[in-house]
């Protein structure tokens, strides 16, 4: 129960409009992993850690964390791991490969906690591959699927992305 409560707080911080910095998130996640090394939530913590490392551009750490997920079974942790792999590919300049990883998750019942990460990455990958119309449809799904507490932040992000699209 203690680990579940602790991880719920980490997950809430991750989804918060005032999310802690990637450095702070990494510290929370590393502390959780150290304190509960055999807990069932540790694989998910490693995926979150990979995402935080990518956000910091610490690709060596991200690759290390991503490598741990090679044998994750199907499920929401595996789906978020796929998002982390796609994000890493996008940062490596391989958006087409990233899109190929994400497309099988489109329309799949992705865990609501991971939905925002998935929708954001799918949109960014589609934009990186210059599939603007496809990206717009992903943005629409992202906005429609955003929980109330995330809707304003999502709308701001989508507005910024749309403003960057070519006017034609």
Backbone as numpy.savetxt, mean C-alpha at the origin, in Angstrom:
# Nx Ny Nz CAx CAy CAz Cx Cy Cz
-4.10 -11.22 22.77 -4.91 -10.00 22.77 -4.06 -8.73 22.77
-2.95 -8.77 23.49 -2.08 -7.59 23.56 -1.51 -7.24 22.20
-1.09 -8.25 21.47 -0.51 -7.99 20.15 -1.57 -7.47 19.19
-2.79 -8.01 19.30 -3.87 -7.55 18.43 -4.21 -6.10 18.67
-4.29 -5.72 19.94 -4.57 -4.32 20.27 -3.45 -3.41 19.80
-2.24 -3.87 19.99 -1.07 -3.08 19.58 -1.06 -2.89 18.07
-1.35 -3.97 17.33 -1.33 -3.85 15.88 -2.52 -3.04 15.37
-3.66 -3.12 16.04 -4.79 -2.28 15.66 -4.42 -0.80 15.75
-3.64 -0.44 16.77 -3.18 0.95 16.91 -2.24 1.32 15.76
-1.37 0.40 15.37 -0.46 0.64 14.25 -1.26 0.82 12.96
-2.21 -0.07 12.75 -3.05 0.01 11.55 -3.85 1.31 11.51
-4.38 1.72 12.65 -5.12 2.98 12.72 -4.20 4.16 12.41
-2.99 4.12 12.92 -2.02 5.18 12.63 -1.69 5.22 11.15
-1.56 4.05 10.54 -1.24 3.96 9.11 -2.34 4.60 8.28
-3.58 4.39 8.66 -4.72 4.87 7.89 -5.11 6.29 8.25
-4.53 6.84 9.30 -4.90 8.15 9.79 -4.57 9.25 8.79
-5.40 10.26 8.77 -5.14 11.43 7.92 -3.85 12.12 8.35
-3.49 11.96 9.60 -2.24 12.53 10.12 -1.26 11.40 10.42
-1.05 10.56 9.42 -0.18 9.40 9.58 1.20 9.83 10.06
1.75 9.07 11.03 3.12 9.36 11.46 4.09 9.25 10.27
5.24 9.83 10.42 6.24 9.78 9.36 6.65 8.33 9.11
7.22 8.05 7.93 7.70 6.69 7.67 8.71 6.22 8.72
9.53 7.13 9.21 10.50 6.77 10.25 9.78 6.32 11.52
8.75 7.06 11.91 7.98 6.69 13.09 7.23 5.37 12.88
6.66 5.20 11.69 5.95 3.95 11.40 6.91 2.77 11.44
8.09 2.95 10.87 9.08 1.86 10.91 9.43 1.50 12.35
9.60 2.49 13.19 9.94 2.22 14.59 8.81 1.44 15.27
7.57 1.83 15.04 6.43 1.12 15.62 6.39 -0.33 15.13
6.59 -0.51 13.84 6.53 -1.86 13.26 7.68 -2.73 13.73
8.89 -2.17 13.76 10.05 -2.94 14.21 9.90 -3.33 15.68
9.36 -2.42 16.48 9.12 -2.71 17.89 8.07 -3.84 18.03
7.02 -3.78 17.21 5.99 -4.82 17.25 6.60 -6.19 16.90
7.39 -6.24 15.85 8.01 -7.49 15.41 8.95 -8.03 16.48
9.71 -7.15 17.11 10.63 -7.57 18.16 9.88 -8.08 19.39
8.78 -7.43 19.73 8.03 -7.80 20.92 7.18 -9.06 20.72
6.67 -9.26 19.49 5.78 -10.39 19.21 6.29 -11.19 18.01
7.50 -11.73 18.05 8.10 -12.35 16.86 7.34 -13.55 16.29
6.55 -14.22 17.09 5.84 -15.41 16.62 4.35 -15.15 16.38
3.93 -13.90 16.50 2.52 -13.55 16.34 2.08 -13.69 14.88
0.83 -14.03 14.69 0.29 -14.18 13.34 0.23 -12.89 12.55
0.34 -11.75 13.21 0.31 -10.46 12.51 1.69 -10.01 12.04
2.74 -10.75 12.41 4.10 -10.37 12.02 4.27 -10.32 10.50
3.72 -11.27 9.72 3.86 -11.15 8.26 3.27 -9.84 7.72
2.11 -9.44 8.25 1.51 -8.18 7.83 2.38 -7.00 8.26
2.97 -7.08 9.43 3.87 -6.03 9.89 5.06 -5.89 8.95
5.58 -7.01 8.45 6.69 -6.96 7.50 6.28 -6.28 6.19
5.05 -6.50 5.76 4.58 -5.85 4.54 4.46 -4.35 4.75
3.88 -3.95 5.87 3.80 -2.53 6.20 5.20 -1.91 6.28
6.13 -2.68 6.84 7.51 -2.21 6.95 8.13 -2.01 5.57
7.83 -2.91 4.65 8.32 -2.76 3.27 7.75 -1.49 2.64
6.47 -1.24 2.84 5.85 -0.03 2.28 6.45 1.24 2.88
6.69 1.22 4.19 7.30 2.39 4.83 8.72 2.61 4.31
9.46 1.52 4.11 10.83 1.63 3.59 10.83 2.19 2.17
9.88 1.76 1.36 9.78 2.29 0.00 9.49 3.79 0.05
8.60 4.18 0.95 8.26 5.60 1.09 9.50 6.42 1.46
10.40 5.81 2.22 11.65 6.48 2.61 12.74 6.35 1.55
12.46 5.60 0.51 13.45 5.31 -0.54 14.59 4.45 -0.01
14.32 3.66 1.03 15.28 2.70 1.57 14.99 1.36 0.90
15.46 1.25 -0.34 15.10 0.10 -1.16 15.76 -1.20 -0.71
16.92 -1.11 -0.07 17.56 -2.32 0.45 16.68 -2.94 1.53
16.16 -2.12 2.43 15.27 -2.61 3.48 13.96 -3.10 2.89
13.43 -2.36 1.94 12.18 -2.78 1.29 12.35 -4.14 0.63
13.45 -4.32 -0.08 13.70 -5.61 -0.75 13.83 -6.74 0.26
14.48 -6.45 1.38 14.64 -7.45 2.44 13.27 -7.86 2.99
12.42 -6.89 3.23 11.09 -7.18 3.77 10.21 -7.89 2.74
10.29 -7.45 1.49 9.51 -8.08 0.43 9.91 -9.54 0.25
11.20 -9.83 0.36 11.68 -11.20 0.21 11.06 -12.15 1.23
10.71 -11.63 2.39 10.10 -12.46 3.43 8.71 -12.95 3.03
8.08 -12.28 2.09 6.71 -12.62 1.72 6.56 -13.60 0.58
7.65 -14.11 0.06 7.58 -15.03 -1.08 6.64 -16.22 -0.84
6.55 -16.67 0.40 5.75 -17.86 0.68 4.43 -17.55 1.39
4.02 -16.28 1.41 2.75 -15.96 2.06 1.62 -16.70 1.34
0.69 -17.26 2.10 -0.46 -17.91 1.47 -1.43 -16.87 0.92
-2.34 -17.30 0.04 -3.34 -16.35 -0.46 -4.13 -15.73 0.69
-4.50 -14.48 0.51 -5.27 -13.77 1.53 -4.91 -12.30 1.52
-5.40 -11.58 2.50 -5.23 -10.13 2.50 -3.77 -9.72 2.70
-3.02 -10.47 3.49 -1.59 -10.13 3.66 -0.86 -10.33 2.34
-1.16 -11.40 1.64 -0.53 -11.66 0.34 -0.92 -10.57 -0.65
-2.17 -10.13 -0.62 -2.61 -9.07 -1.52 -1.85 -7.77 -1.26
-1.68 -7.41 0.01 -0.93 -6.20 0.32 0.54 -6.36 -0.03
1.07 -7.57 0.14 2.44 -7.86 -0.28 2.58 -7.64 -1.78
1.57 -8.04 -2.55 1.58 -7.83 -4.00 1.61 -6.33 -4.31
0.87 -5.54 -3.55 0.90 -4.09 -3.73 2.30 -3.55 -3.44
2.93 -4.05 -2.38 4.30 -3.62 -2.06 5.26 -4.00 -3.18
5.11 -5.19 -3.73 5.97 -5.61 -4.85 5.76 -4.71 -6.06
4.50 -4.38 -6.34 4.20 -3.51 -7.47 4.78 -2.11 -7.25
4.66 -1.61 -6.03 5.21 -0.29 -5.73 6.73 -0.29 -5.92
7.36 -1.36 -5.49 8.81 -1.47 -5.65 9.18 -1.50 -7.12
8.43 -2.25 -7.92 8.68 -2.29 -9.37 8.50 -0.91 -9.99
7.47 -0.18 -9.57 7.25 1.16 -10.11 8.45 2.05 -9.81
8.97 1.97 -8.60 10.13 2.78 -8.25 11.40 2.31 -8.95
11.40 1.08 -9.44 12.53 0.57 -10.22 12.37 0.91 -11.70
11.32 1.66 -12.05 11.11 2.03 -13.44 10.45 0.94 -14.27
9.72 0.05 -13.61 9.05 -1.04 -14.31 7.53 -0.99 -14.07
6.88 0.10 -14.48 5.45 0.22 -14.20 4.59 -0.81 -14.93
5.00 -1.25 -16.12 4.22 -2.26 -16.84 4.19 -3.58 -16.07
5.33 -3.97 -15.52 5.39 -5.20 -14.71 4.56 -5.02 -13.44
4.58 -3.83 -12.87 3.79 -3.55 -11.67 2.29 -3.67 -11.97
1.88 -3.14 -13.12 0.48 -3.21 -13.50 0.04 -4.66 -13.70
0.91 -5.46 -14.27 0.60 -6.88 -14.46 0.40 -7.59 -13.12
1.16 -7.19 -12.11 0.98 -7.77 -10.77 -0.36 -7.36 -10.15
-0.76 -6.11 -10.37 -1.95 -5.59 -9.71 -3.25 -5.95 -10.41
-3.23 -6.11 -11.71 -4.48 -6.34 -12.44 -5.29 -7.53 -11.92
-4.66 -8.64 -11.53 -5.48 -9.75 -11.00 -6.25 -9.40 -9.73
-5.84 -8.35 -9.04 -6.54 -7.95 -7.83 -7.72 -7.02 -8.09
-7.84 -6.50 -9.33 -8.94 -5.61 -9.67 -10.24 -6.40 -9.58
-11.18 -5.86 -8.84 -12.47 -6.51 -8.69 -12.48 -7.61 -7.65
-11.31 -7.95 -7.13 -11.22 -8.95 -6.09 -11.63 -8.31 -4.78
-12.17 -9.09 -3.89 -12.57 -8.57 -2.59 -11.32 -8.32 -1.75
-10.68 -7.19 -1.99 -9.48 -6.82 -1.25 -9.89 -6.34 0.14
-9.17 -6.76 1.14 -9.45 -6.38 2.52 -9.60 -4.86 2.61
-10.65 -4.37 3.29 -10.87 -2.92 3.37 -9.69 -2.14 3.93
-8.96 -2.74 4.84 -7.80 -2.07 5.43 -6.75 -1.80 4.36
-6.63 -2.70 3.40 -5.60 -2.58 2.37 -6.11 -1.90 1.10
-7.40 -1.66 1.03 -8.01 -1.14 -0.20 -7.40 0.18 -0.65
-7.17 1.10 0.26 -6.62 2.41 -0.12 -5.23 2.27 -0.71
-4.39 1.43 -0.10 -3.04 1.22 -0.64 -3.11 0.63 -2.04
-3.99 -0.33 -2.21 -4.15 -0.97 -3.52 -4.63 0.03 -4.57
-5.70 0.76 -4.25 -6.26 1.71 -5.23 -5.26 2.80 -5.59
-4.54 3.29 -4.60 -3.55 4.33 -4.88 -2.45 3.79 -5.79
-1.93 2.63 -5.47 -0.84 2.08 -6.28 -1.32 1.75 -7.69
-2.51 1.20 -7.81 -3.06 0.88 -9.12 -3.18 2.14 -9.97
-3.64 3.22 -9.36 -3.76 4.50 -10.07 -2.39 5.01 -10.49
-1.43 5.01 -9.57 -0.09 5.53 -9.88 0.62 4.70 -10.94
0.42 3.41 -10.90 1.03 2.54 -11.91 0.39 2.79 -13.28
-0.92 2.92 -13.31 -1.59 3.21 -14.59 -1.10 4.55 -15.16
-0.93 5.54 -14.30 -0.40 6.83 -14.76 1.04 6.69 -15.25
1.84 5.90 -14.56 3.24 5.71 -14.95 3.37 4.99 -16.29
2.35 4.21 -16.64 2.37 3.52 -17.94 1.66 4.34 -19.02
1.26 5.55 -18.66 0.59 6.48 -19.57 -0.77 5.96 -20.04
-1.42 5.20 -19.19 -2.78 4.73 -19.44 -3.72 5.66 -18.66
-3.83 6.89 -19.16 -4.54 7.93 -18.43 -6.02 7.61 -18.23
-6.69 7.10 -19.28 -8.11 6.80 -19.15 -8.34 5.66 -18.15
-7.47 4.68 -18.18 -7.55 3.58 -17.22 -7.32 4.12 -15.81
-6.35 5.01 -15.67 -6.06 5.61 -14.36 -7.27 6.37 -13.84
-7.96 7.08 -14.71 -9.15 7.83 -14.30 -10.21 6.88 -13.75
-10.39 5.74 -14.40 -11.39 4.80 -13.89 -10.96 4.24 -12.53
-9.66 4.04 -12.34 -9.17 3.58 -11.04 -9.35 4.66 -9.97
-9.13 5.93 -10.37 -9.34 7.02 -9.43 -10.80 7.07 -8.98
-11.71 6.88 -9.95 -13.13 6.88 -9.63 -13.46 5.77 -8.62
-12.94 4.58 -8.87 -13.17 3.46 -7.94 -12.56 3.75 -6.57
-11.39 4.38 -6.58 -10.70 4.72 -5.33 -11.55 5.71 -4.52
-12.06 6.75 -5.20 -12.91 7.72 -4.51 -14.19 7.08 -3.98
-14.84 6.29 -4.82 -16.11 5.67 -4.42 -15.91 4.68 -3.27
-14.76 4.01 -3.23 -14.52 3.00 -2.21 -13.87 3.52 -0.94
-13.55 4.81 -0.91 -12.88 5.37 0.27 -13.85 5.46 1.44
-13.41 4.98 2.60 -14.24 5.17 3.79 -14.36 6.66 4.11
-15.39 7.00 4.82 -15.68 8.40 5.15 -14.47 9.11 5.73
-13.75 8.45 6.65 -12.62 9.10 7.32 -11.43 9.35 6.39
-11.39 8.67 5.25 -10.29 8.85 4.30 -10.70 9.65 3.06
-11.99 9.93 2.92 -12.51 10.51 1.68 -11.87 11.86 1.33
-11.70 12.74 2.29 -11.13 14.07 2.01 -9.68 13.94 1.54
-8.90 13.11 2.22 -7.51 12.92 1.81 -7.43 12.28 0.42
-8.29 11.31 0.17 -8.31 10.66 -1.15 -8.70 11.66 -2.23
-9.71 12.47 -1.96 -10.15 13.47 -2.93 -9.03 14.47 -3.23
-8.29 14.89 -2.22 -7.16 15.80 -2.43 -6.10 15.15 -3.31
-5.78 13.89 -3.03 -4.76 13.18 -3.81 -5.22 13.01 -5.25
-6.46 12.60 -5.44 -6.99 12.39 -6.80 -7.03 13.72 -7.55
-7.44 14.78 -6.90 -7.48 16.10 -7.54 -6.09 16.50 -8.02
-5.08 16.29 -7.20 -3.70 16.61 -7.57 -3.27 15.78 -8.77
-3.62 14.50 -8.78 -3.24 13.63 -9.90 -3.94 14.05 -11.19
-5.21 14.39 -11.10 -5.96 14.81 -12.29 -5.39 16.12 -12.84
-5.00 17.01 -11.97 -4.41 18.29 -12.42 -3.13 18.08 -13.19
-2.43 16.98 -12.94 -1.17 16.69 -13.63 -1.37 16.02 -14.98
-2.59 15.58 -15.26 -2.85 14.91 -16.54 -2.76 15.90 -17.69
-2.36 15.42 -18.86 -2.34 16.32 -20.02 -3.75 16.85 -20.30
-3.83 18.12 -20.62 -5.13 18.77 -20.81 -5.92 18.15 -21.95
-5.24 17.70 -22.99 -5.98 17.12 -24.11 -6.60 15.80 -23.73
